[in-house]
């Protein structure tokens, strides 16, 4: 699943909570510890915490390389 990061150490991750889709908002402290902030049901609710235009998707390059190697090996 994708994860988005924003300024101030915010991290947003889509999750299922009690069978419902939610966005989990966490914040990384300067020490590297990740603290829970809130669950929100709507993207619009994120605006209380972070400007949506500042969010960037975190991409795991290693996972992409593995899937690329598999797809090229199947050709």
N, C-alpha and C positions, 0 to 999 in steps of 0.2 A: 504494500500500500504506500501511496505517496506521503511524504512528510514535507511540510513547509516551514521555513524559518523566517523570522522577521527581526527587525532591530530590537535591541534591548534584551536579546536572548530568548525571545518567544519562539516556541515550537508548536505547530498545529498538526494534529494527526487524526484522520478519520477512523472511527472505531464503531463497534456495535456494543451497545450498553442495554442490557435487558431486552435484546431483540430489536432495538431501535438504533438508527444511524445517528451518531453524534460526532462532534469535533471536540477532541481533548486539547485544551490549551495548557501548555506547561511553560515554565521559564527557567532557563539555565543561569545559575548564579556564577559569578566570576571564579568560584572555586571549582566549577564544573559539575556541581550537583544540580539535578533537574527536579524542580518543584512543581507540583500540580497547582494549576490556577483555577480552571473551570471547565465544565462541559457546556457546550452550546448546541442547540438543535439546528440553527440556521446560520448560514454564512454571514448574513446581515448582522448577527449578534457579535461577530468577531470585531466589528468596528469599535467596540468599547475598549478593546485591548491593543489593536494594531491597525495601521492603515493598510488596507488590502493591497494597494499598489506596491507596498514595500515587501510583500511576501515573495520568497523565492523557493522553488521546489528543490529538495535535496535529492540528488541522483546518486545511486550506488554504482559507480563505474565498474567495479568488479562483477556485479551481477549482470550488467549489460554485456560485458566481455564474454562471460560464460554463455549467455543466451545467443550471442552472435556466433561464437565458435560452434555451438550445437546446430544452428540453422545453416551455416556454411558447410558443415560436415554432412548434412542430410542431402545436399544438392548433388 
